Amino acid sequence: MSITINIYYKGENGNAKKFASEMVSRGIVDRVRAEVGNLKYEYFFPMNDTETVLLIDRWKDEEALDIHHKSEIMKEIAELRSKYQISMKVEKFRNLEGDK
């Protein structure tokens, strides 16, 4: 049973997009995608809110997500959130019908 996390990153003056851009340019996104159990890690930009970036983050199971949360990568992500003064809203979903 996979787990999908929607994280809404919100900033001011374009900081949420700057945050996502630096996540990509520093290779953090590629490193997360390479972690065991990561199934998806994609950014989206809501049309009606230019100061928000949506991350859809999907993991094989709770164990893979727990390992990710304890990783060094999370420290780097937290530093970037602080740098860009990003707030977060998190939604967590479990896929009950299999992982297609």
MIKOLPA-521865 format. One record per residue: residue in one letter; chain; x, z, y of N, C-alpha, C in turn. Coordinates in Angstrom, 3 decimals. Each point is the difference from the previous one (the first is absolute). Example, Ala and Ser with C-alpha at 12.3 -4.5 7.8 and 13.67 -1.06 7.14 Angstrom:
! residues 2
{res=A; chain=A; n_px=13.190; n_pz=7.800; n_py=-5.690; ca_px=-0.890; ca_pz=0.000; ca_py=1.190; c_px=0.900; c_pz=0.000; c_py=1.200}
{res=S; chain=A; n_px=-0.350; n_pz=-0.720; n_py=1.050; ca_px=0.820; ca_pz=0.060; ca_py=1.190; c_px=-0.770; c_pz=0.730; c_py=1.090}
! end
This chain:
! residues 100
{res=M; chain=A; n_px=0.837; n_pz=0.000; n_py=-1.166; ca_px=-0.837; ca_pz=0.000; ca_py=1.166; c_px=0.895; c_pz=0.000; c_py=1.246}
{res=S; chain=A; n_px=-0.043; n_pz=-1.071; n_py=0.767; ca_px=0.852; ca_pz=-0.099; ca_py=1.180; c_px=-0.604; c_pz=0.771; c_py=1.175}
{res=I; chain=A; n_px=0.842; n_pz=0.214; n_py=0.992; ca_px=-0.390; ca_pz=0.715; ca_py=1.208; c_px=0.310; c_pz=-0.897; c_py=1.184}
{res=T; chain=A; n_px=-0.980; n_pz=-0.154; n_py=0.874; ca_px=0.198; ca_pz=-0.776; ca_py=1.219; c_px=-0.113; c_pz=0.934; c_py=1.193}
{res=I; chain=A; n_px=0.968; n_pz=-0.111; n_py=0.887; ca_px=0.046; ca_pz=0.815; ca_py=1.200; c_px=-0.112; c_pz=-0.938; c_py=1.202}
{res=N; chain=A; n_px=-0.951; n_pz=0.261; n_py=0.869; ca_px=-0.082; ca_pz=-0.691; ca_py=1.283; c_px=0.534; c_pz=0.956; c_py=1.045}
{res=I; chain=A; n_px=1.032; n_pz=-0.436; n_py=0.712; ca_px=0.562; ca_pz=0.819; ca_py=1.072; c_px=-0.163; c_pz=-0.769; c_py=1.305}
{res=Y; chain=A; n_px=-0.712; n_pz=0.610; n_py=0.935; ca_px=-0.186; ca_pz=-0.583; ca_py=1.319; c_px=1.032; c_pz=0.632; c_py=0.924}
{res=Y; chain=A; n_px=0.984; n_pz=-0.786; n_py=0.411; ca_px=1.021; ca_pz=0.456; ca_py=0.939; c_px=-0.473; c_pz=-0.355; c_py=1.405}
{res=K; chain=A; n_px=-0.057; n_pz=0.988; n_py=0.869; ca_px=-0.469; ca_pz=-0.235; ca_py=1.359; c_px=1.060; c_pz=0.449; c_py=0.993}
{res=G; chain=A; n_px=0.240; n_pz=-0.843; n_py=0.993; ca_px=0.963; ca_pz=0.314; ca_py=1.045; c_px=-0.523; c_pz=-0.483; c_py=1.337}
{res=E; chain=A; n_px=0.879; n_pz=-0.011; n_py=0.974; ca_px=-0.334; ca_pz=-0.510; ca_py=1.333; c_px=1.018; c_pz=-1.048; c_py=0.393}
{res=N; chain=A; n_px=-0.420; n_pz=-0.905; n_py=0.858; ca_px=0.894; ca_pz=-1.036; ca_py=0.544; c_px=0.680; c_pz=-0.820; c_py=-1.084}
{res=G; chain=A; n_px=-0.737; n_pz=-0.297; n_py=-1.063; ca_px=0.550; ca_pz=-0.828; ca_py=-1.067; c_px=0.910; c_pz=0.720; c_py=-0.978}
{res=N; chain=A; n_px=0.070; n_pz=1.330; n_py=0.082; ca_px=0.937; ca_pz=0.746; ca_py=-0.844; c_px=-0.312; c_pz=-0.098; c_py=-1.495}
{res=A; chain=A; n_px=-1.263; n_pz=-0.133; n_py=-0.369; ca_px=-0.324; ca_pz=-0.106; ca_py=-1.430; c_px=0.582; c_pz=-1.293; c_py=-0.573}
{res=K; chain=A; n_px=-0.104; n_pz=-1.088; n_py=0.734; ca_px=0.580; ca_pz=-1.270; ca_py=-0.464; c_px=1.520; c_pz=0.057; c_py=0.024}
{res=K; chain=A; n_px=0.573; n_pz=0.666; n_py=0.982; ca_px=1.459; ca_pz=0.172; ca_py=0.049; c_px=0.472; c_pz=0.811; c_py=-1.204}
{res=F; chain=A; n_px=-0.751; n_pz=1.043; n_py=-0.342; ca_px=0.305; ca_pz=0.815; ca_py=-1.177; c_px=0.009; c_pz=-0.867; c_py=-1.254}
{res=A; chain=A; n_px=-1.064; n_pz=-0.776; n_py=-0.213; ca_px=-0.092; ca_pz=-0.860; ca_py=-1.189; c_px=1.118; c_pz=-1.030; c_py=-0.011}
{res=S; chain=A; n_px=0.302; n_pz=-0.557; n_py=1.149; ca_px=1.070; ca_pz=-0.995; ca_py=0.093; c_px=1.358; c_pz=0.601; c_py=-0.388}
{res=E; chain=A; n_px=0.268; n_pz=1.205; n_py=0.466; ca_px=1.276; ca_pz=0.641; ca_py=-0.353; c_px=0.024; c_pz=0.406; c_py=-1.475}
{res=M; chain=A; n_px=-1.143; n_pz=0.366; n_py=-0.543; ca_px=-0.067; ca_pz=0.287; ca_py=-1.444; c_px=0.448; c_pz=-1.229; c_py=-0.796}
{res=V; chain=A; n_px=-0.430; n_pz=-1.167; n_py=0.440; ca_px=0.373; ca_pz=-1.251; ca_py=-0.676; c_px=1.460; c_pz=-0.333; c_py=0.271}
{res=S; chain=A; n_px=0.417; n_pz=0.025; n_py=1.254; ca_px=1.360; ca_pz=-0.438; ca_py=0.357; c_px=1.083; c_pz=0.899; c_py=-0.590}
{res=R; chain=A; n_px=-0.292; n_pz=1.278; n_py=-0.183; ca_px=0.980; ca_pz=0.919; ca_py=-0.594; c_px=0.008; c_pz=-0.048; c_py=-1.522}
{res=G; chain=A; n_px=-0.906; n_pz=-0.790; n_py=-0.581; ca_px=-0.041; ca_pz=-0.134; ca_py=-1.455; c_px=-0.745; c_pz=1.115; c_py=-0.707}
{res=I; chain=A; n_px=-0.632; n_pz=0.876; n_py=0.747; ca_px=-0.719; ca_pz=1.120; ca_py=-0.614; c_px=-1.178; c_pz=-0.516; c_py=-0.822}
{res=V; chain=A; n_px=-0.715; n_pz=-0.973; n_py=0.528; ca_px=-1.153; ca_pz=-0.556; ca_py=-0.715; c_px=0.442; c_pz=-0.586; c_py=-1.341}
{res=D; chain=A; n_px=1.064; n_pz=-0.768; n_py=-0.001; ca_px=0.486; ca_pz=-0.585; ca_py=-1.254; c_px=0.420; c_pz=1.077; c_py=-0.996}
{res=R; chain=A; n_px=0.586; n_pz=1.088; n_py=0.498; ca_px=0.417; ca_pz=1.084; ca_py=-0.893; c_px=-1.202; c_pz=0.715; c_py=-0.603}
{res=V; chain=A; n_px=-1.056; n_pz=0.196; n_py=0.801; ca_px=-1.215; ca_pz=0.619; ca_py=-0.537; c_px=-0.602; c_pz=-0.908; c_py=-1.066}
{res=R; chain=A; n_px=-0.084; n_pz=-1.290; n_py=0.296; ca_px=-0.572; ca_pz=-0.942; ca_py=-0.966; c_px=0.780; c_pz=-0.028; c_py=-1.309}
{res=A; chain=A; n_px=1.285; n_pz=0.316; n_py=0.055; ca_px=0.843; ca_pz=-0.007; ca_py=-1.196; c_px=-0.095; c_pz=1.299; c_py=-0.800}
{res=E; chain=A; n_px=-0.649; n_pz=1.019; n_py=0.558; ca_px=-0.122; ca_pz=1.269; ca_py=-0.717; c_px=-0.868; c_pz=-0.171; c_py=-1.250}
{res=V; chain=A; n_px=0.378; n_pz=0.728; n_py=-1.040; ca_px=-0.769; ca_pz=-0.029; ca_py=-1.244; c_px=-1.426; c_pz=0.471; c_py=0.288}
{res=G; chain=A; n_px=-0.967; n_pz=-0.798; n_py=-0.407; ca_px=-1.397; ca_pz=0.371; ca_py=0.157; c_px=-0.671; c_pz=-0.540; c_py=1.243}
{res=N; chain=A; n_px=0.768; n_pz=-0.592; n_py=0.938; ca_px=-0.642; ca_pz=-0.567; ca_py=1.184; c_px=-0.608; c_pz=-1.346; c_py=-0.350}
{res=L; chain=A; n_px=-1.284; n_pz=-0.169; n_py=0.324; ca_px=-0.722; ca_pz=-1.239; ca_py=-0.303; c_px=-0.292; c_pz=-0.823; c_py=1.245}
{res=K; chain=A; n_px=-0.007; n_pz=0.653; n_py=1.172; ca_px=-0.292; ca_pz=-0.718; ca_py=1.241; c_px=0.461; c_pz=0.840; c_py=1.173}
{res=Y; chain=A; n_px=0.531; n_pz=-0.671; n_py=1.008; ca_px=0.403; ca_pz=0.653; ca_py=1.238; c_px=-0.068; c_pz=-1.061; c_py=1.084}
{res=E; chain=A; n_px=-1.144; n_pz=-0.083; n_py=0.675; ca_px=-0.246; ca_pz=-1.077; ca_py=0.960; c_px=-0.604; c_pz=0.546; c_py=1.282}
{res=Y; chain=A; n_px=0.480; n_pz=-0.542; n_py=1.128; ca_px=-0.544; ca_pz=0.349; ca_py=1.307; c_px=-1.047; c_pz=-1.018; c_py=0.441}
{res=F; chain=A; n_px=-1.020; n_pz=0.497; n_py=0.696; ca_px=-1.056; ca_pz=-0.834; ca_py=0.566; c_px=-0.274; c_pz=0.479; c_py=1.420}
{res=F; chain=A; n_px=-0.489; n_pz=-0.906; n_py=0.834; ca_px=-0.251; ca_pz=0.308; ca_py=1.399; c_px=-1.483; c_pz=-0.191; c_py=0.308}
{res=P; chain=A; n_px=-0.745; n_pz=1.099; n_py=0.241; ca_px=-1.422; ca_pz=-0.119; ca_py=0.316; c_px=-0.221; c_pz=-0.810; c_py=1.281}
{res=M; chain=A; n_px=-0.931; n_pz=-0.912; n_py=-0.041; ca_px=-0.278; ca_pz=-0.857; ca_py=1.153; c_px=-0.595; c_pz=0.774; c_py=1.161}
{res=N; chain=A; n_px=-0.723; n_pz=1.068; n_py=-0.288; ca_px=-0.700; ca_pz=0.727; ca_py=1.061; c_px=0.781; c_pz=1.200; c_py=0.540}
{res=D; chain=A; n_px=1.236; n_pz=0.197; n_py=-0.461; ca_px=0.796; ca_pz=1.148; ca_py=0.449; c_px=1.476; c_pz=-0.390; c_py=-0.001}
{res=T; chain=A; n_px=0.488; n_pz=-0.447; n_py=1.133; ca_px=1.378; ca_pz=-0.504; ca_py=0.090; c_px=1.051; c_pz=1.105; c_py=-0.072}
{res=E; chain=A; n_px=-0.417; n_pz=1.253; n_py=0.046; ca_px=0.956; ca_pz=1.113; ca_py=-0.058; c_px=0.070; c_pz=0.634; c_py=-1.384}
{res=T; chain=A; n_px=-0.605; n_pz=-0.632; n_py=-1.010; ca_px=0.000; ca_pz=0.533; ca_py=-1.360; c_px=0.556; c_pz=-1.022; c_py=-0.972}
{res=V; chain=A; n_px=0.737; n_pz=0.501; n_py=-0.975; ca_px=0.485; ca_pz=-0.796; ca_py=-1.127; c_px=-0.524; c_pz=0.680; c_py=-1.259}
{res=L; chain=A; n_px=-0.551; n_pz=-0.798; n_py=-0.910; ca_px=-0.485; ca_pz=0.509; ca_py=-1.283; c_px=1.010; c_pz=-0.327; c_py=-1.081}
{res=L; chain=A; n_px=0.427; n_pz=1.001; n_py=-0.734; ca_px=0.839; ca_pz=-0.182; ca_py=-1.184; c_px=-0.877; c_pz=0.206; c_py=-1.219}
{res=I; chain=A; n_px=-0.013; n_pz=-0.979; n_py=-0.895; ca_px=-0.640; ca_pz=0.171; ca_py=-1.300; c_px=1.119; c_pz=0.166; c_py=-1.005}
{res=D; chain=A; n_px=0.019; n_pz=1.156; n_py=-0.628; ca_px=1.086; ca_pz=0.467; ca_py=-0.856; c_px=-0.622; c_pz=0.329; c_py=-1.359}
{res=R; chain=A; n_px=0.428; n_pz=-0.676; n_py=-1.052; ca_px=-0.620; ca_pz=0.201; ca_py=-1.316; c_px=1.060; c_pz=0.402; c_py=-1.024}
{res=W; chain=A; n_px=-0.351; n_pz=0.991; n_py=-0.824; ca_px=0.928; ca_pz=0.559; ca_py=-0.982; c_px=-0.629; c_pz=-0.004; c_py=-1.385}
{res=K; chain=A; n_px=0.846; n_pz=-0.107; n_py=-1.003; ca_px=-0.450; ca_pz=-0.040; ca_py=-1.395; c_px=-0.781; c_pz=1.251; c_py=-0.374}
{res=D; chain=A; n_px=0.507; n_pz=1.161; n_py=0.442; ca_px=-0.645; ca_pz=1.266; ca_py=-0.338; c_px=0.479; c_pz=1.096; c_py=0.947}
{res=E; chain=A; n_px=-0.568; n_pz=1.166; n_py=-0.159; ca_px=0.326; ca_pz=1.144; ca_py=0.861; c_px=1.469; c_pz=0.398; c_py=-0.114}
{res=E; chain=A; n_px=0.559; n_pz=-0.094; n_py=-1.193; ca_px=1.406; ca_pz=0.362; ca_py=-0.199; c_px=0.917; c_pz=-0.893; c_py=0.833}
{res=A; chain=A; n_px=-0.244; n_pz=-1.299; n_py=-0.008; ca_px=0.823; ca_pz=-0.929; ca_py=0.789; c_px=-0.124; c_pz=0.321; c_py=1.491}
{res=L; chain=A; n_px=-1.203; n_pz=0.306; n_py=0.436; ca_px=-0.212; ca_pz=0.353; ca_py=1.406; c_px=0.719; c_pz=1.300; c_py=0.354}
{res=D; chain=A; n_px=-0.062; n_pz=0.986; n_py=-0.873; ca_px=0.695; ca_pz=1.277; ca_py=0.239; c_px=1.509; c_pz=-0.203; c_py=0.115}
{res=I; chain=A; n_px=0.558; n_pz=-0.823; n_py=-0.864; ca_px=1.443; ca_pz=-0.277; ca_py=0.046; c_px=0.351; c_pz=-0.672; c_py=1.328}
{res=H; chain=A; n_px=-0.826; n_pz=-0.954; n_py=0.419; ca_px=0.220; ca_pz=-0.673; ca_py=1.286; c_px=-0.023; c_pz=1.009; c_py=1.149}
{res=H; chain=A; n_px=-0.969; n_pz=0.919; n_py=-0.017; ca_px=-0.123; ca_pz=0.968; ca_py=1.090; c_px=1.209; c_pz=0.942; c_py=0.086}
{res=K; chain=A; n_px=0.713; n_pz=0.174; n_py=-1.102; ca_px=1.181; ca_pz=0.876; ca_py=-0.022; c_px=1.302; c_pz=-0.766; c_py=0.241}
{res=S; chain=A; n_px=-0.093; n_pz=-1.304; n_py=0.209; ca_px=1.187; ca_pz=-0.843; ca_py=0.106; c_px=0.636; c_pz=0.075; c_py=1.394}
{res=E; chain=A; n_px=1.246; n_pz=-0.448; n_py=0.056; ca_px=0.722; ca_pz=-0.087; ca_py=1.274; c_px=-0.675; c_pz=-0.995; c_py=0.941}
{res=I; chain=A; n_px=-0.653; n_pz=-0.995; n_py=-0.550; ca_px=-0.687; ca_pz=-0.997; ca_py=0.819; c_px=-1.031; c_pz=0.676; c_py=0.896}
{res=M; chain=A; n_px=-0.686; n_pz=1.002; n_py=-0.512; ca_px=-1.024; ca_pz=0.683; ca_py=0.791; c_px=0.598; c_pz=0.664; c_py=1.241}
{res=K; chain=A; n_px=1.230; n_pz=0.490; n_py=-0.107; ca_px=0.660; ca_pz=0.595; ca_py=1.167; c_px=0.243; c_pz=-1.059; c_py=1.074}
{res=E; chain=A; n_px=0.406; n_pz=-1.194; n_py=-0.429; ca_px=0.222; ca_pz=-1.093; ca_py=0.949; c_px=-1.310; c_pz=-0.407; c_py=0.675}
{res=I; chain=A; n_px=-1.063; n_pz=-0.066; n_py=-0.785; ca_px=-1.300; ca_pz=-0.366; ca_py=0.551; c_px=-0.455; c_pz=1.047; c_py=1.017}
{res=A; chain=A; n_px=0.178; n_pz=1.274; n_py=-0.324; ca_px=-0.382; ca_pz=1.086; ca_py=0.918; c_px=0.794; c_pz=-0.081; c_py=1.304}
{res=E; chain=A; n_px=1.284; n_pz=-0.332; n_py=-0.095; ca_px=0.822; ca_pz=-0.147; ca_py=1.205; c_px=-0.509; c_pz=-1.130; c_py=0.884}
{res=L; chain=A; n_px=-0.384; n_pz=-1.111; n_py=-0.614; ca_px=-0.528; ca_pz=-1.110; ca_py=0.783; c_px=-1.355; c_pz=0.345; c_py=0.617}
{res=R; chain=A; n_px=-0.841; n_pz=0.710; n_py=-0.740; ca_px=-1.289; ca_pz=0.423; ca_py=0.572; c_px=0.234; c_pz=0.863; c_py=1.236}
{res=S; chain=A; n_px=0.980; n_pz=0.885; n_py=-0.086; ca_px=0.331; ca_pz=0.851; ca_py=1.138; c_px=0.558; c_pz=-0.827; c_py=1.161}
{res=K; chain=A; n_px=0.890; n_pz=-0.911; n_py=-0.302; ca_px=0.618; ca_pz=-0.854; ca_py=1.024; c_px=-1.063; c_pz=-0.735; c_py=0.811}
{res=Y; chain=A; n_px=-1.017; n_pz=-0.527; n_py=-0.688; ca_px=-1.036; ca_pz=-0.790; ca_py=0.662; c_px=-1.256; c_pz=0.809; c_py=0.337}
{res=Q; chain=A; n_px=0.041; n_pz=1.308; n_py=-0.226; ca_px=-1.114; ca_pz=0.901; ca_py=0.304; c_px=-1.305; c_pz=-0.505; c_py=-0.620}
{res=I; chain=A; n_px=0.048; n_pz=-0.189; n_py=-1.314; ca_px=-1.109; ca_pz=-0.554; ca_py=-0.760; c_px=-0.847; c_pz=1.119; c_py=-0.603}
{res=S; chain=A; n_px=-1.306; n_pz=-0.129; n_py=0.147; ca_px=-0.914; ca_pz=0.886; ca_py=-0.734; c_px=-0.533; c_pz=-0.763; c_py=-1.208}
{res=M; chain=A; n_px=-0.520; n_pz=0.740; n_py=-0.966; ca_px=-0.462; ca_pz=-0.620; ca_py=-1.242; c_px=-1.373; c_pz=0.523; c_py=-0.384}
{res=K; chain=A; n_px=-0.766; n_pz=-0.898; n_py=-0.595; ca_px=-1.243; ca_pz=0.364; ca_py=-0.688; c_px=0.149; c_pz=-0.567; c_py=-1.399}
{res=V; chain=A; n_px=-0.232; n_pz=0.817; n_py=-1.024; ca_px=0.253; ca_pz=-0.400; ca_py=-1.384; c_px=-1.290; c_pz=0.053; c_py=-0.801}
{res=E; chain=A; n_px=-0.226; n_pz=-1.061; n_py=-0.786; ca_px=-1.109; ca_pz=-0.057; ca_py=-0.949; c_px=0.589; c_pz=-0.294; c_py=-1.373}
{res=K; chain=A; n_px=-0.491; n_pz=0.688; n_py=-1.031; ca_px=0.528; ca_pz=-0.154; ca_py=-1.356; c_px=-1.130; c_pz=-0.386; c_py=-0.947}
{res=F; chain=A; n_px=0.253; n_pz=-1.045; n_py=-0.814; ca_px=-1.008; ca_pz=-0.507; ca_py=-0.929; c_px=0.595; c_pz=-0.126; c_py=-1.395}
{res=R; chain=A; n_px=-0.795; n_pz=0.229; n_py=-1.009; ca_px=0.408; ca_pz=-0.210; ca_py=-1.395; c_px=-0.766; c_pz=-1.190; c_py=-0.558}
{res=N; chain=A; n_px=0.714; n_pz=-0.915; n_py=-0.626; ca_px=-0.628; ca_pz=-1.161; ca_py=-0.622; c_px=-0.472; c_pz=0.409; c_py=-1.382}
{res=L; chain=A; n_px=-1.283; n_pz=-0.002; n_py=-0.218; ca_px=-0.569; ca_pz=0.459; ca_py=-1.269; c_px=-0.252; c_pz=-1.142; c_py=-0.992}
{res=E; chain=A; n_px=0.120; n_pz=-1.231; n_py=0.433; ca_px=-0.356; ca_pz=-1.138; ca_py=-0.850; c_px=1.200; c_pz=-0.776; c_py=-0.531}
{res=G; chain=A; n_px=1.157; n_pz=0.587; n_py=-0.011; ca_px=1.182; ca_pz=-0.706; ca_py=-0.476; c_px=0.757; c_pz=-0.615; c_py=1.162}
{res=D; chain=A; n_px=1.166; n_pz=-0.508; n_py=-0.315; ca_px=0.892; ca_pz=-0.544; ca_py=1.028; c_px=0.197; c_pz=-1.481; c_py=-0.207}
{res=K; chain=A; n_px=-0.821; n_pz=-0.779; n_py=0.641; ca_px=0.083; ca_pz=-1.453; ca_py=-0.113; c_px=0.656; c_pz=-0.591; c_py=1.194}
! end
